Amino acid sequence: MKYLVYLVILCASLPSRAQIDFSVFAEAIVPSATHREQLVAVLGQMPQGVPLDLDTVETVRLANGTRYLIRYVAEPADPVFNTPADTIAAYLFVPERGSEKLPAIVAIHQDGPNDHIGKREVAGIEGDSTLAYGKELFDRGYVVICPDRYTHSVRRRIPNPGEEHEDEEVVNDAESHWVGQLIMQGRTNTGKEVYDLTRAVDVLYTYDFVDTNRIGAIGHSGGGYNLVPFVFYDTRVDLAVSSCGFFETTYWFHENAAKKRGSSAALPGILNVGIASDFLAYIAPRPLLLTRGLHEWGDSGKWATFSQLDVDEYEHLERYIRPVYNDLGAGDEFEVLFFDEKGGRHAFPPGVKRTVYGWIDRHLKRP
């Protein structure tokens, strides 16, 4: 298939390359229970579970099933910071069905400039129509939950949170303020993302039409990054697809990286116990698919250099994780897909989707 051709880009055709040696991948990872516990600890303290108080707000009949707007509690109000109860809004797609139980998907939306959209994008209601993978997987027969991630859409702690805001500084300050509250409680931004996504799985477990032995998760970009520690942490999830999402945070914060980054993705102490890519090793032997465009930053000048560095990182990452899958007899369950379709940009193009959806079907629609 043409769109899956791996293009070999000669170093001689690139500008002078930034110096990143990928040495953190040099030493093989040897998974252990102790190491896994250390990685869990790096995510920070997790809240005590509370009742979901699941509520259906809206019901919309579709040609092949029903879309529900639901709400459920992530965390109770916090009197220390005078914060209200943290409630998650999500779309739940349920296909027409008989008496059989159906496989389910947690569809995790991206970040990007339109953080007021959140779940509505993956649900195909608003935003980039090429990222409506929640709705598209529902059309293929899956129960799909599309939750708002924290600091997105109606969960933003600003006036009119579900609407576009002209003052980006107000939006960013509100996010940093929330992250600060987490840090003061021994928590992390990533740990909060992980915990909230486990609540989506809790919701799926409440429905008797969901086959809890066939639950997958998919996310693009920032959603695809947070998917990895989430699936690492929540072993109820049987399959994971990260579309142009996961990255090794050591290189995200490298001085020679493509741009300077905000600190919210940093996990305090991660380098004392391993690297962020170690989360992937503990997803094994569950099926895992990672995609990476060949030209995500661009294909000319310095941007071609940074695009190639992303590809180099994923080549090292694949060599780092594959032995873990092989040792568990699950070598075929781990795939890294490089693509040049639609210019190989930071996207989820149609041909890649067909491959990814077929891969999901083969695993979750098994007899």
C-alpha positions in Angstrom: 0.0 0.0 0.0 1.5 3.2 -1.2 0.6 5.3 1.9 2.6 2.9 4.1 5.9 3.0 2.3 8.7 3.8 4.6 10.8 6.5 2.9 14.5 6.4 3.6 15.7 10.0 4.0 19.4 10.3 3.4 21.3 12.4 6.0 23.2 14.1 3.2 19.9 15.7 2.0 19.2 17.3 5.4 20.5 20.5 7.0 23.1 20.2 9.8 21.3 18.0 12.3 20.7 18.8 15.9 22.8 16.8 18.3 20.5 14.2 20.0 22.2 10.8 20.5 19.2 8.8 21.9 21.5 7.2 24.4 18.7 6.6 26.9 17.6 3.7 24.7 21.1 2.1 24.8 20.5 -0.1 27.9 17.9 -2.9 27.5 14.9 -2.7 29.8 14.3 -5.7 32.0 10.7 -5.4 33.3 10.0 -6.3 37.0 7.3 -5.8 39.6 9.5 -3.4 41.5 10.2 -1.3 38.5 6.5 -1.1 37.6 5.8 0.1 41.1 8.4 2.8 40.7 6.8 4.0 37.5 3.4 4.0 39.2 4.8 6.1 42.0 6.2 8.6 39.5 2.7 9.3 38.2 2.0 10.8 41.7 -0.7 10.1 44.3 -4.0 8.9 42.9 -7.3 10.0 44.3 -9.5 7.6 46.2 -12.3 6.4 44.0 -15.8 7.9 44.6 -19.2 7.0 43.2 -19.6 7.9 39.6 -23.1 9.4 40.0 -23.5 8.7 36.3 -26.2 10.8 34.6 -27.5 11.0 31.1 -28.0 14.6 29.9 -29.0 14.1 26.3 -30.0 11.2 24.0 -29.7 11.5 20.2 -30.9 8.7 17.9 -28.6 8.0 15.0 -29.0 5.7 12.0 -27.1 2.9 13.5 -27.5 3.4 17.2 -27.6 6.1 19.9 -25.4 8.9 21.1 -25.7 9.9 24.7 -24.2 12.9 26.5 -23.3 11.7 29.9 -21.7 13.2 33.0 -19.9 11.5 35.9 -17.8 12.5 38.8 -14.0 12.3 38.6 -13.3 13.8 42.0 -15.3 15.5 44.8 -15.0 19.1 45.7 -11.8 20.1 47.5 -12.3 22.4 50.5 -8.5 23.1 50.7 -8.6 25.0 47.4 -12.3 25.7 47.4 -12.7 23.9 44.1 -16.0 22.4 42.9 -16.5 18.7 42.2 -14.7 17.7 39.1 -17.3 16.3 36.7 -16.5 14.8 33.4 -18.7 15.2 30.4 -18.5 12.5 27.7 -20.3 11.2 24.6 -21.2 7.6 24.7 -22.0 5.9 21.4 -24.0 2.6 21.6 -24.6 0.7 18.3 -27.8 -1.1 17.6 -27.4 -4.6 19.1 -29.1 -7.8 20.0 -28.3 -9.7 23.2 -24.6 -9.9 22.5 -22.0 -8.0 24.4 -20.0 -5.5 22.3 -16.3 -4.5 22.3 -15.7 -0.9 23.5 -13.2 1.9 22.9 -12.0 4.9 24.9 -11.5 7.6 22.3 -9.1 10.3 23.7 -9.1 13.7 22.0 -6.0 15.8 21.1 -4.8 19.0 22.5 -4.1 21.6 19.9 -5.3 25.2 19.6 -9.0 24.4 19.9 -9.0 23.1 23.5 -12.5 24.4 23.9 -13.8 21.6 21.6 -12.5 18.5 23.5 -14.7 15.5 23.1 -16.8 17.0 20.3 -14.0 16.5 17.9 -13.6 12.8 18.3 -17.4 12.5 18.4 -17.5 14.1 14.9 -19.6 17.1 16.1 -17.1 19.9 15.7 -13.5 20.5 14.8 -11.2 18.5 12.5 -13.4 15.9 10.7 -10.4 13.7 10.1 -10.1 13.2 13.8 -13.6 11.9 14.4 -12.2 8.4 15.3 -14.7 8.0 18.1 -17.7 8.3 15.8 -16.0 6.2 13.1 -15.3 3.3 15.4 -18.9 3.4 16.6 -19.9 3.1 12.9 -17.8 -0.1 12.9 -19.8 -1.6 15.7 -18.0 -0.5 18.9 -19.4 1.1 22.0 -17.3 4.2 22.3 -16.8 6.7 25.1 -15.4 10.1 24.3 -14.6 12.0 27.5 -13.4 15.5 27.9 -9.8 15.6 29.2 -9.2 17.9 32.1 -8.5 21.5 31.2 -10.5 21.0 28.0 -13.9 22.0 26.8 -16.5 22.4 29.6 -13.9 21.3 32.2 -11.9 24.4 31.7 -12.0 26.6 34.8 -12.7 29.8 33.0 -15.9 31.7 32.1 -17.8 30.0 29.2 -15.4 27.1 29.2 -16.9 25.3 26.2 -16.5 28.3 23.9 -13.5 29.7 22.1 -11.6 32.2 24.3 -9.8 35.2 22.8 -7.3 35.6 25.6 -5.0 32.6 25.5 -3.2 33.9 28.5 -6.3 33.4 30.6 -6.7 29.9 29.4 -3.0 29.0 30.0 -3.0 30.6 33.5 -6.1 28.6 34.5 -4.5 25.4 33.3 -1.2 26.1 35.2 -3.2 27.1 38.3 -4.9 23.6 38.3 -1.6 21.9 37.7 -0.1 23.8 40.7 -2.9 22.5 42.9 -2.1 19.0 41.8 1.6 19.4 42.5 1.0 20.7 46.0 -0.9 17.5 46.7 1.9 15.2 45.5 0.2 14.7 42.1 1.2 15.3 38.5 -0.5 16.5 35.3 0.0 13.1 33.7 -1.3 11.3 36.7 -4.4 13.4 36.6 -4.9 12.5 32.9 -4.4 8.8 33.7 -6.9 8.8 36.6 -9.6 10.6 34.7 -9.3 8.0 31.8 -9.6 5.2 34.3 -13.0 6.7 35.2 -14.1 6.3 31.6 -13.3 2.6 31.9 -15.3 2.5 35.2 -18.2 3.9 33.2 -17.9 1.2 30.6 -17.9 -1.4 33.3 -21.4 -0.2 34.4 -23.1 -1.3 31.2 -24.1 -4.9 30.8 -23.8 -4.6 27.0 -20.1 -4.0 27.1 -17.7 -6.9 26.8 -15.2 -5.9 29.5 -12.7 -8.4 28.1 -12.6 -6.4 24.9 -11.8 -2.8 25.7 -9.4 -0.7 23.6 -8.2 2.9 23.6 -7.1 5.3 20.9 -5.8 8.8 20.9 -4.1 11.3 18.6 -1.4 13.8 19.4 -1.7 14.8 23.1 -4.5 12.2 23.5 -2.1 9.6 22.1 0.6 10.6 24.5 -1.5 10.3 27.6 -3.0 7.0 26.3 0.4 5.3 27.0 0.7 5.9 30.8 -3.1 5.3 31.0 -3.0 1.9 29.4 0.2 1.1 31.4 -1.7 1.9 34.6 -5.1 0.4 33.8 -4.7 -3.2 32.9 -8.4 -3.5 32.1 -7.6 -2.0 28.7 -6.8 -4.7 26.2 -5.4 -2.7 23.3 -3.9 0.7 22.5 -3.4 2.9 19.5 -1.3 6.1 19.8 -1.6 8.2 16.6 1.4 10.6 16.3 1.2 10.8 20.0 3.8 9.2 22.2 7.2 10.7 22.7 10.2 10.2 25.0 10.1 13.1 27.3 13.8 13.1 27.7 14.0 14.4 24.1 10.8 16.5 24.5 12.8 18.6 27.0 16.2 18.3 25.3 18.0 21.6 24.6 18.2 20.7 20.9 14.5 19.8 20.5 12.4 21.5 17.9 10.9 24.0 20.5 10.8 24.8 24.2 8.0 23.1 26.1 5.8 23.8 29.1 6.6 21.8 32.2 3.2 20.0 32.6 4.3 16.9 30.7 7.4 16.4 33.0 7.2 13.6 35.5 9.2 14.4 38.7 11.9 11.8 39.2 11.2 9.7 36.1 14.9 9.7 35.2 15.7 8.3 38.6 13.8 5.1 37.9 13.9 4.8 34.1 12.5 6.8 31.1 9.0 7.6 30.0 9.2 5.0 27.2 9.4 2.3 29.9 5.6 2.7 30.3 5.3 1.0 26.9 7.2 -2.1 28.1 4.5 -2.8 30.7 1.7 -2.6 28.1 3.1 -5.9 26.7 1.9 -8.4 25.8 -1.3 -6.4 25.1 -1.6 -5.2 21.4 0.0 -1.9 20.9 0.2 0.2 17.7 2.2 3.5 17.4 2.0 5.7 14.3 4.5 8.4 13.2 4.4 10.6 10.1 7.7 10.9 8.2 7.4 14.7 8.0 5.5 15.8 11.0 7.4 19.0 11.4 7.8 19.6 7.7 10.0 18.5 4.8 12.3 21.5 4.2 15.0 23.3 6.0 15.4 22.9 9.8 11.9 21.3 9.9 13.0 18.4 7.8 15.8 17.9 10.4 13.3 17.8 13.3 11.0 15.5 11.4 13.9 13.1 10.8 14.8 13.2 14.5 11.3 12.1 15.3 11.6 9.2 13.0 15.0 8.4 14.5 13.5 8.4 18.0 10.8 6.0 17.0 13.3 3.6 15.3 15.3 3.6 18.6 12.0 3.2 20.6 11.0 0.2 18.5 14.3 -1.5 19.1 14.0 -0.8 22.8 10.5 -2.2 23.3 10.3 -5.0 20.8 12.5 -7.4 22.8 10.0 -7.2 25.7 7.2 -8.3 23.4 9.3 -11.0 21.8 10.3 -12.4 25.2 6.6 -12.7 26.0 5.9 -14.5 22.8 3.9 -11.5 21.6 6.2 -10.0 18.9 3.3 -9.7 16.4 1.3 -7.6 18.9 3.6 -4.6 18.7 3.7 -2.5 15.6 5.2 0.9 14.7 3.7 2.4 11.5 5.6 5.1 9.7 3.6 6.8 6.9 4.0 9.4 4.2 0.4 9.7 3.2 -0.8 13.3 2.9 2.8 14.5 3.2 3.5 12.4 6.3 2.3 15.3 8.6 1.1 15.2 12.2 -2.3 13.7 11.2 -4.5 10.6 11.0 -5.0 10.3 7.2 -7.6 8.0 5.6 -5.2 5.2 4.5 -3.6 5.0 7.9 -7.0 4.9 9.4 -8.0 2.0 7.3 -5.0 0.1 8.4 -5.4 1.0 12.1 -9.1 0.2 12.2 -8.5 -3.1 10.5 -5.9 -3.9 13.1 -8.3 -3.0 15.9 -11.0 -5.2 14.4 -8.7 -8.2 14.1 -8.0 -7.9 17.9 -11.2 -6.8 19.4 -13.7 -8.5 17.1 -12.3 -11.9 17.6 -14.9 -14.7 18.3 
